[in-house]
Amino acid sequence: MSAAATTTTVQLTVETPEQMQDLGRRLAAVLRAGDLVLLTGALGAGKTTLARGLGAGLGVRGAVTSPTFVIARVHPSVSGGPPLVHVDAYRLGGGLEEMEDLDLDVSLPESVVVVEWGEGKVEELAEDRLHVVIERRTGAAGAAEGPDGAEGAEAADEPDVRHVTLTGVGERWAHGALAALARA
């Protein structure tokens, strides 16, 4: 990120997987083709749950699950909007060079590209991007999110608070697109 890049930050508290999925749906309403979204958080933080909400909000085909083993999935729109390209960079150790085989730079202009574990790996794809950091309360109940994105059963029984920080980098996010999320 250049020193002159504009940043906008919104912080939210999310208490349940349903609220995380709803946040994804609400976030989808402000996304458009060409947007790059990086999801950062520990295992079980809710990255895939948020991505599932993004898919629902974008009106894409297919179940949005963790692409851990296939690295990337493309979910075409059934509503005329942009497709969702959902990437899991967890197993990729290198930077952008290692991800070039995925052709994300080709997909980005017409898609919403969401990259789990992408921090430090894909920022060079776009000057304007959205970083979503999900922090899970230490010692919180709930099992880790599995490879299919399923949350543990005990997560539904007790509140499992997450603190979500959305940071829009670049001019794309400088005009209040994230502000509506903070008010909802």
Secondary structure, DSSP 8 states (H G I E B T S, - for coil): --TT--EEEEEEEE-SHHHHHHHHHHHHTT--TT-EEEEEE-TTSSHHHHHHHHHHHHTBSS-----TTTSEEEE-BSSSS--EEEEE-TT--S-HHHHGGGTHHHHGGGSEEEEET-TTTSGGG-SSEEEEEEEE-TT-SS----TT----THHHHS---EEEEEEEESGGGTTSTTHHHHH-
